Each structure stands twice: as C-alpha cells, then as structure tokens.
Amino acid sequence: MHPNFTKCHIKFKLNGVCFNPIQLKDVAYSFIKEGKPFEKSIGNFLLDWFDNNDCISVKTSGSTGIQKIIILKKDAMINSSINTGNYFNLEPGNTALHCLSTHFIAGKMMLVRAMILGLELDIVEPAINPLENNTKHYDFCAMVPMQLQNSLAELHKIKAVIVGGASVSYALQEKLQDISCNVYETYGMTETITHIAVKKLNNFVDITLSTKERSYFKVLPNISISKDKRDCLVIDAPQLNTETIITNDIVKLHSKTEFEILGRFDNMINSGGIKLFPEQIEAKLQHKIKQRFFIASEKDETLGDKVILVLEGKSKELGSNVFQDLDTYETPKQIYAVSHFKKTSTGKIQRTETLKLLS
C-alpha cells in the first residue's frame, strides 16, 4: 500500500520515542506552546501535515530572488521521500539527524522522510556544528555547507550526508577526501521538493572517472532533463510537480541522466561580446583567495560589461599572481571590498543585495 500523509510508518521514532499521528499532534502543540523557536516551527509543520488538506504552503529560501510562497502536494512530498529512500538505501529503523530549519523545504522534508520511511529521527537546533557534544551515530543527515565545514571532525558519526542550500566550495571538497562519511552535494529547489539530482563528493567507487566527470550531477529515478533555448535546465518530474520546471541554471548535458552546471543565466556577463560565467571564474580563484568573494560585473563604455571582484572584508589587497590562471576577459578590472556580505539562512551569498552595498 502506498504511504499517505494521514499515517506514520510503524517504525518511525522522534527523539527515541514511537508516535502515531494523534500523538504527534500532541507533540506539535507542546512544541508550539513551550518549545524553542526551532521546535515551534517543527510543531507548526506537523499540524499542517496532519490537517485535512492535501497540499501545504512552503516559503522559498530567496537565494535566487524574492522569497515567495509555493503550494506543494503532500503526495508529491511523499514521492520525493520514497525516491530519496530508494537512492540512499534507507530502511525502516535507520537513524537520522535533523539539524535544518523547518521553516524551509529541506527541513520539512527531513520530517516527512522519517515519518514515511520509518526512520528514527533525532532533532537538534540548527546550529553551526550540529554534531558537537553528540555521541550518537547516524545513518543519514542533511546539512548546509556551513554546517558541513564546521562538522568535519565529527563526520565519522554519520554514514551519509547530503548537502544543499548552496554550492560546496572546492576547498571544502578537498577536506572531505580522507573522511569515511559519504558526502553528496544535491541539486534542487522548493518547486522540486528538494533534490532531483546528486553529486558524490568523496569515496569514489569508480577511480577511472576524471575530475571533470566527478563534477556532474546525476538525476534520481523518474526525473527527465532537457535544455531550453537559453541552455537552461528544464526538469520534468511528474511525481513531484505536474508542471515542467524551467530553471535559470545554464547547463551542459552529458547524458540523459547527467548534467554539469555552468552558471546562472541571471549572473552571466557579456564582456566585449564574450559570454562569461562568474561561477567558472570563481572556481579558478577558489584556491588563491582565502576570504569569501564573488565575481560580478558593472557597465563599461568599451566592453559593455566588465568583470569585477567583490571581497568580503576591509582590505582589497591580493597577491600578484592571483589572476594568472584567468583569461584576459575573465580578469577583474576592478576590485571592491564589503565588510559583510548579505547571505541567506543557508549561507548562500545574495549577490544582488550585496552589490547594492557598493553604491
């Protein structure tokens, strides 16, 4: 029998205790009345999940634009949970750690996965190092890159971690190579009910794969991908969304199930007639600039748009060889410093908002 949102798997546990839907509503009321802020959001979601509606409203993170409310079908959220369970071989009774904000889809889906798949879920405050002072070991966890960065010494406590909300830097990927925990970067959005594709970041089984091939995302089952006229990714996932989802991510398709992200369409720079992707320039600079930074553009009489570098901090001083791997058009023509970047709750830089600080 296909799971439905009125029931919980018989093996589901929350903080070590078995609950049925009626009991979970009592837990929800208790969280809302007496809990910490992160518990209140969990309580509110549980009440929404077990109401009589077959849909639920979810707020987007705002990382690629203005925050908005999206209506998702609960059956689609269940389908997403089953896809994740199948892909990562999650079984009833497996343990999971919930350390994300339940205000957004990723945190909500950790609860849905646990209730539908029968996971034993522990909830902790969405702190910068959620594994600190926790002696338990887990089969599965979802984090944002900032949490992953600050949990490196504790990752041996988890078998598999999925990371989303922002891209994982090359510097952080390098630090994962000697860690036993299997780490996967995910690709997705609220409209796709979290991830529709994953990219393994360490412990590679196929050692013949090149570094380039390891950068490809692989789609989950029942997901079809294509490109539009802008070369942006188009996602067809009927089990998750009845509408075709058109993204602003410019991609290169390497097969029917693999794609490489080149950059955001809305970030693309046309400098002297040459199309440049800030994300690709940033990748070349990752190892040479220690502080947080990003590439953007500003108007130029000759080039149309010229590349600029925005650094987080007070100093604009850089080493003389920082740009030696960049082509002429890629090389920043101006460097700016901003004391603190504008960021989303997941740590993703809000480029447009940060650029406003320059004026």
DOVEX-598270 format. One record per residue (C-alpha): residue number from 1; residue in one letter; x, z, y. Coordinates in nm, 2 decimals, decimal comma, always signed. Example, Ala and Ser with C-alpha at 12.3 -4.5 7.8 and 13.67 -1.06 7.14 Angstrom:
<rs>
num / residu / c1 / c3 / c2
1 / a / +1,23 / +0,78 / -0,45
2 / s / +1,37 / +0,71 / -0,11
</rs>
This chain:
<rs>
num / residu / c1 / c3 / c2
1 / m / +0,00 / +0,00 / +0,00
2 / h / +0,13 / -0,09 / +0,34
3 / p / +0,20 / +0,21 / +0,56
4 / n / -0,03 / +0,28 / +0,86
5 / f / +0,00 / +0,48 / +1,17
6 / t / -0,26 / +0,74 / +1,06
7 / k / -0,03 / +0,87 / +0,79
8 / c / +0,32 / +1,00 / +0,73
9 / h / +0,54 / +0,94 / +0,43
10 / i / +0,52 / +1,24 / +0,19
11 / k / +0,90 / +1,29 / +0,21
12 / f / +0,91 / +1,30 / +0,60
13 / k / +1,06 / +1,61 / +0,74
14 / l / +1,11 / +1,72 / +1,10
15 / n / +1,39 / +1,97 / +1,16
16 / g / +1,38 / +2,05 / +0,78
17 / v / +1,00 / +2,11 / +0,76
18 / c / +0,74 / +1,88 / +0,60
19 / f / +0,45 / +1,79 / +0,82
20 / n / +0,13 / +1,59 / +0,78
21 / p / -0,03 / +1,41 / +1,08
22 / i / -0,26 / +1,70 / +1,16
23 / q / +0,03 / +1,95 / +1,16
24 / l / +0,24 / +1,71 / +1,37
25 / k / -0,02 / +1,72 / +1,64
26 / d / +0,01 / +2,09 / +1,65
27 / v / +0,39 / +2,05 / +1,68
28 / a / +0,33 / +1,80 / +1,96
29 / y / +0,11 / +2,04 / +2,15
30 / s / +0,37 / +2,31 / +2,11
31 / f / +0,65 / +2,08 / +2,24
32 / i / +0,44 / +1,98 / +2,54
33 / k / +0,34 / +2,34 / +2,63
34 / e / +0,67 / +2,53 / +2,55
35 / g / +0,94 / +2,28 / +2,48
36 / k / +1,24 / +2,15 / +2,67
37 / p / +1,19 / +1,82 / +2,87
38 / f / +1,32 / +1,61 / +2,58
39 / e / +1,08 / +1,79 / +2,34
40 / k / +0,79 / +1,73 / +2,58
41 / s / +0,85 / +1,35 / +2,56
42 / i / +0,85 / +1,37 / +2,18
43 / g / +0,53 / +1,57 / +2,19
44 / n / +0,36 / +1,31 / +2,42
45 / f / +0,47 / +1,03 / +2,19
46 / l / +0,34 / +1,20 / +1,88
47 / l / +0,00 / +1,25 / +2,04
48 / d / +0,00 / +0,88 / +2,14
49 / w / +0,10 / +0,77 / +1,79
50 / f / -0,18 / +0,96 / +1,62
51 / d / -0,46 / +0,88 / +1,86
52 / n / -0,73 / +0,63 / +1,77
53 / n / -0,57 / +0,33 / +1,94
54 / d / -0,38 / +0,06 / +1,75
55 / c / -0,15 / +0,00 / +2,05
56 / i / +0,09 / +0,21 / +2,25
57 / s / +0,23 / +0,16 / +2,60
58 / v / +0,61 / +0,17 / +2,64
59 / k / +0,83 / +0,16 / +2,95
60 / t / +1,12 / -0,08 / +2,96
61 / s / +1,47 / +0,06 / +3,04
62 / g / +1,51 / -0,15 / +3,36
63 / s / +1,86 / -0,26 / +3,27
64 / t / +1,78 / -0,63 / +3,33
65 / g / +1,53 / -0,59 / +3,61
66 / i / +1,25 / -0,37 / +3,74
67 / q / +1,10 / -0,13 / +3,49
68 / k / +0,77 / -0,23 / +3,35
69 / i / +0,51 / -0,12 / +3,10
70 / i / +0,47 / -0,32 / +2,78
71 / i / +0,19 / -0,28 / +2,53
72 / l / +0,31 / -0,28 / +2,16
73 / k / +0,10 / -0,28 / +1,84
74 / k / +0,16 / +0,02 / +1,62
75 / d / +0,16 / -0,21 / +1,31
76 / a / +0,44 / -0,41 / +1,47
77 / m / +0,64 / -0,09 / +1,52
78 / i / +0,58 / -0,01 / +1,15
79 / n / +0,70 / -0,36 / +1,05
80 / s / +1,02 / -0,30 / +1,26
81 / s / +1,08 / +0,03 / +1,09
82 / i / +1,05 / -0,13 / +0,74
83 / n / +1,29 / -0,41 / +0,85
84 / t / +1,54 / -0,16 / +0,96
85 / g / +1,50 / +0,05 / +0,64
86 / n / +1,55 / -0,26 / +0,42
87 / y / +1,85 / -0,38 / +0,62
88 / f / +2,04 / -0,05 / +0,61
89 / n / +1,91 / +0,05 / +0,27
90 / l / +1,74 / +0,37 / +0,40
91 / e / +1,55 / +0,55 / +0,13
92 / p / +1,29 / +0,84 / +0,13
93 / g / +1,48 / +1,17 / +0,16
94 / n / +1,77 / +1,02 / +0,36
95 / t / +1,88 / +1,22 / +0,66
96 / a / +1,87 / +1,10 / +1,02
97 / l / +1,97 / +1,24 / +1,36
98 / h / +1,75 / +1,17 / +1,66
99 / c / +1,96 / +1,20 / +1,98
100 / l / +1,80 / +0,95 / +2,21
101 / s / +1,55 / +0,98 / +2,49
102 / t / +1,19 / +0,94 / +2,36
103 / h / +1,09 / +0,80 / +2,70
104 / f / +1,21 / +0,46 / +2,58
105 / i / +1,15 / +0,24 / +2,27
106 / a / +1,48 / +0,33 / +2,09
107 / g / +1,39 / +0,70 / +2,09
108 / k / +1,03 / +0,64 / +1,99
109 / m / +1,14 / +0,41 / +1,70
110 / m / +1,36 / +0,68 / +1,55
111 / l / +1,05 / +0,90 / +1,51
112 / v / +0,85 / +0,60 / +1,37
113 / r / +1,12 / +0,51 / +1,12
114 / a / +1,14 / +0,87 / +1,00
115 / m / +0,76 / +0,90 / +0,96
116 / i / +0,72 / +0,57 / +0,79
117 / l / +1,03 / +0,56 / +0,57
118 / g / +1,02 / +0,93 / +0,47
119 / l / +1,34 / +1,03 / +0,64
120 / e / +1,45 / +1,39 / +0,70
121 / l / +1,49 / +1,38 / +1,08
122 / d / +1,67 / +1,64 / +1,29
123 / i / +1,61 / +1,62 / +1,67
124 / v / +1,87 / +1,73 / +1,93
125 / e / +1,88 / +1,70 / +2,30
126 / p / +2,01 / +1,35 / +2,42
127 / a / +2,35 / +1,49 / +2,52
128 / i / +2,67 / +1,30 / +2,58
129 / n / +2,81 / +1,43 / +2,25
130 / p / +2,51 / +1,49 / +2,02
131 / l / +2,73 / +1,58 / +1,72
132 / e / +2,91 / +1,87 / +1,89
133 / n / +2,85 / +2,20 / +1,72
134 / n / +2,65 / +2,03 / +1,44
135 / t / +2,79 / +2,09 / +1,10
136 / k / +2,53 / +1,88 / +0,91
137 / h / +2,60 / +1,53 / +0,77
138 / y / +2,35 / +1,24 / +0,81
139 / d / +2,28 / +0,90 / +0,66
140 / f / +2,16 / +0,73 / +0,98
141 / c / +2,17 / +0,77 / +1,36
142 / a / +2,11 / +0,56 / +1,67
143 / m / +2,32 / +0,61 / +1,98
144 / v / +2,41 / +0,45 / +2,32
145 / p / +2,77 / +0,36 / +2,38
146 / m / +2,84 / +0,66 / +2,60
147 / q / +2,74 / +0,89 / +2,31
148 / l / +2,94 / +0,69 / +2,06
149 / q / +3,25 / +0,71 / +2,29
150 / n / +3,22 / +1,09 / +2,31
151 / s / +3,15 / +1,14 / +1,94
152 / l / +3,45 / +0,96 / +1,78
153 / a / +3,60 / +1,28 / +1,64
154 / e / +3,26 / +1,37 / +1,48
155 / l / +3,15 / +1,03 / +1,34
156 / h / +3,27 / +1,12 / +0,99
157 / k / +2,95 / +1,32 / +0,97
158 / i / +2,73 / +1,00 / +0,97
159 / k / +2,73 / +0,72 / +0,72
160 / a / +2,58 / +0,45 / +0,95
161 / v / +2,53 / +0,44 / +1,33
162 / i / +2,35 / +0,17 / +1,53
163 / v / +2,45 / +0,14 / +1,89
164 / g / +2,23 / -0,02 / +2,16
165 / g / +2,12 / +0,00 / +2,52
166 / a / +2,44 / -0,15 / +2,65
167 / s / +2,72 / -0,36 / +2,50
168 / v / +3,01 / -0,19 / +2,32
169 / s / +3,34 / -0,24 / +2,50
170 / y / +3,64 / -0,39 / +2,32
171 / a / +3,84 / -0,07 / +2,39
172 / l / +3,57 / +0,13 / +2,21
173 / q / +3,56 / -0,12 / +1,92
174 / e / +3,93 / -0,07 / +1,87
175 / k / +3,88 / +0,30 / +1,84
176 / l / +3,63 / +0,25 / +1,56
177 / q / +3,86 / +0,07 / +1,32
178 / d / +4,00 / +0,38 / +1,15
179 / i / +3,67 / +0,56 / +1,12
180 / s / +3,48 / +0,58 / +0,79
181 / c / +3,13 / +0,57 / +0,95
182 / n / +2,98 / +0,22 / +0,96
183 / v / +2,90 / +0,12 / +1,32
184 / y / +2,67 / -0,16 / +1,41
185 / e / +2,60 / -0,30 / +1,76
186 / t / +2,24 / -0,40 / +1,79
187 / y / +2,07 / -0,68 / +1,99
188 / g / +1,71 / -0,63 / +2,10
189 / m / +1,47 / -0,52 / +2,37
190 / t / +1,15 / -0,34 / +2,42
191 / e / +0,95 / -0,66 / +2,35
192 / t / +1,12 / -0,70 / +2,01
193 / i / +1,06 / -0,33 / +1,93
194 / t / +1,44 / -0,25 / +1,94
195 / h / +1,68 / -0,46 / +1,74
196 / i / +1,63 / -0,80 / +1,59
197 / a / +2,00 / -0,86 / +1,52
198 / v / +2,31 / -0,66 / +1,44
199 / k / +2,68 / -0,70 / +1,46
200 / k / +2,91 / -0,48 / +1,24
201 / l / +3,20 / -0,33 / +1,44
202 / n / +3,42 / -0,18 / +1,17
203 / n / +3,49 / -0,15 / +0,80
204 / f / +3,46 / -0,53 / +0,75
205 / v / +3,39 / -0,63 / +0,39
206 / d / +3,49 / -1,00 / +0,43
207 / i / +3,85 / -0,98 / +0,56
208 / t / +3,87 / -1,36 / +0,59
209 / l / +3,64 / -1,35 / +0,89
210 / s / +3,81 / -1,43 / +1,22
211 / t / +3,78 / -1,20 / +1,53
212 / k / +3,56 / -1,47 / +1,68
213 / e / +3,33 / -1,48 / +1,37
214 / r / +3,30 / -1,10 / +1,38
215 / s / +3,16 / -1,12 / +1,73
216 / y / +2,84 / -1,30 / +1,60
217 / f / +2,51 / -1,12 / +1,58
218 / k / +2,32 / -1,17 / +1,26
219 / v / +1,94 / -1,16 / +1,27
220 / l / +1,73 / -0,94 / +1,05
221 / p / +1,49 / -1,09 / +0,79
222 / n / +1,17 / -1,26 / +0,92
223 / i / +1,33 / -1,35 / +1,25
224 / s / +1,38 / -1,71 / +1,37
225 / i / +1,60 / -1,80 / +1,67
226 / s / +1,65 / -2,11 / +1,88
227 / k / +1,75 / -2,20 / +2,24
228 / d / +1,56 / -2,33 / +2,54
229 / k / +1,68 / -2,59 / +2,80
230 / r / +1,89 / -2,33 / +2,97
231 / d / +2,07 / -2,25 / +2,64
232 / c / +1,90 / -1,91 / +2,64
233 / l / +1,80 / -1,74 / +2,32
234 / v / +1,44 / -1,78 / +2,20
235 / i / +1,31 / -1,53 / +1,95
236 / d / +1,02 / -1,59 / +1,71
237 / a / +0,93 / -1,27 / +1,53
238 / p / +0,56 / -1,28 / +1,43
239 / q / +0,57 / -0,95 / +1,26
240 / l / +0,68 / -0,78 / +1,58
241 / n / +0,53 / -0,99 / +1,86
242 / t / +0,26 / -1,26 / +1,84
243 / e / +0,42 / -1,43 / +2,14
244 / t / +0,75 / -1,62 / +2,13
245 / i / +1,01 / -1,42 / +2,33
246 / i / +1,22 / -1,62 / +2,58
247 / t / +1,53 / -1,42 / +2,69
248 / n / +1,78 / -1,47 / +2,97
249 / d / +2,08 / -1,44 / +2,74
250 / i / +2,28 / -1,76 / +2,72
251 / v / +2,39 / -1,80 / +2,35
252 / k / +2,58 / -2,03 / +2,12
253 / l / +2,40 / -2,07 / +1,78
254 / h / +2,64 / -2,08 / +1,49
255 / s / +2,38 / -2,10 / +1,21
256 / k / +2,01 / -2,04 / +1,17
257 / t / +2,08 / -1,67 / +1,15
258 / e / +2,39 / -1,62 / +1,36
259 / f / +2,44 / -1,63 / +1,74
260 / e / +2,71 / -1,55 / +2,00
261 / i / +2,62 / -1,41 / +2,34
262 / l / +2,80 / -1,60 / +2,62
263 / g / +2,64 / -1,41 / +2,91
264 / r / +2,33 / -1,35 / +3,11
265 / f / +2,16 / -1,65 / +3,28
266 / d / +2,09 / -1,44 / +3,59
267 / n / +2,46 / -1,34 / +3,61
268 / m / +2,60 / -1,69 / +3,57
269 / i / +2,84 / -1,81 / +3,86
270 / n / +2,87 / -2,17 / +3,97
271 / s / +3,20 / -2,19 / +4,14
272 / g / +3,32 / -2,53 / +4,25
273 / g / +3,08 / -2,69 / +4,00
274 / i / +3,22 / -2,49 / +3,71
275 / k / +2,99 / -2,25 / +3,53
276 / l / +3,14 / -1,91 / +3,47
277 / f / +3,01 / -1,62 / +3,27
278 / p / +3,11 / -1,28 / +3,41
279 / e / +3,09 / -1,12 / +3,07
280 / q / +3,36 / -1,35 / +2,94
281 / i / +3,59 / -1,28 / +3,23
282 / e / +3,53 / -0,91 / +3,18
283 / a / +3,63 / -0,94 / +2,82
284 / k / +3,97 / -1,08 / +2,92
285 / l / +4,02 / -0,79 / +3,16
286 / q / +3,90 / -0,51 / +2,93
287 / h / +4,25 / -0,41 / +2,82
288 / k / +4,40 / -0,43 / +3,17
289 / i / +4,16 / -0,23 / +3,39
290 / k / +4,12 / +0,13 / +3,30
291 / q / +3,83 / +0,22 / +3,52
292 / r / +3,47 / +0,09 / +3,49
293 / f / +3,43 / -0,26 / +3,66
294 / f / +3,23 / -0,57 / +3,66
295 / i / +3,26 / -0,93 / +3,77
296 / a / +3,01 / -1,08 / +4,02
297 / s / +3,00 / -1,34 / +4,30
298 / e / +2,95 / -1,39 / +4,67
299 / k / +2,88 / -1,70 / +4,88
300 / d / +3,18 / -1,92 / +4,97
301 / e / +3,19 / -2,22 / +5,21
302 / t / +3,42 / -2,42 / +4,98
303 / l / +3,33 / -2,31 / +4,63
304 / g / +2,96 / -2,24 / +4,68
305 / d / +3,01 / -1,91 / +4,49
306 / k / +3,34 / -1,73 / +4,45
307 / v / +3,42 / -1,47 / +4,18
308 / i / +3,46 / -1,11 / +4,29
309 / l / +3,57 / -0,80 / +4,11
310 / v / +3,39 / -0,47 / +4,17
311 / l / +3,58 / -0,15 / +4,06
312 / e / +3,43 / +0,20 / +4,02
313 / g / +3,64 / +0,44 / +4,23
314 / k / +3,81 / +0,47 / +4,57
315 / s / +4,11 / +0,25 / +4,50
316 / k / +4,13 / -0,13 / +4,49
317 / e / +4,50 / -0,12 / +4,37
318 / l / +4,57 / -0,31 / +4,05
319 / g / +4,88 / -0,42 / +3,86
320 / s / +5,04 / -0,75 / +3,95
321 / n / +4,97 / -0,91 / +3,60
322 / v / +4,61 / -0,80 / +3,57
323 / f / +4,47 / -1,16 / +3,62
324 / q / +4,74 / -1,35 / +3,44
325 / d / +4,51 / -1,45 / +3,15
326 / l / +4,24 / -1,59 / +3,38
327 / d / +4,19 / -1,95 / +3,48
328 / t / +4,21 / -2,04 / +3,85
329 / y / +3,83 / -2,04 / +3,89
330 / e / +3,79 / -1,72 / +3,69
331 / t / +4,04 / -1,52 / +3,91
332 / p / +3,86 / -1,29 / +4,15
333 / k / +3,90 / -1,40 / +4,52
334 / q / +3,80 / -1,06 / +4,65
335 / i / +3,82 / -0,70 / +4,51
336 / y / +3,58 / -0,42 / +4,61
337 / a / +3,56 / -0,06 / +4,52
338 / v / +3,25 / +0,15 / +4,49
339 / s / +3,27 / +0,53 / +4,43
340 / h / +2,99 / +0,54 / +4,18
341 / f / +2,81 / +0,25 / +4,00
342 / k / +2,44 / +0,25 / +3,97
343 / k / +2,35 / +0,29 / +3,60
344 / t / +2,05 / +0,31 / +3,36
345 / s / +1,98 / +0,61 / +3,15
346 / t / +2,17 / +0,44 / +2,86
347 / g / +2,48 / +0,40 / +3,08
348 / k / +2,44 / +0,02 / +3,14
349 / i / +2,56 / -0,09 / +3,48
350 / q / +2,29 / -0,20 / +3,72
351 / r / +2,48 / -0,49 / +3,88
352 / t / +2,23 / -0,59 / +4,14
353 / e / +2,17 / -0,23 / +4,26
354 / t / +2,55 / -0,16 / +4,27
355 / l / +2,62 / -0,48 / +4,47
356 / k / +2,38 / -0,36 / +4,74
357 / l / +2,62 / -0,07 / +4,80
358 / l / +2,88 / -0,32 / +4,92
359 / s / +2,67 / -0,43 / +5,22
</rs>
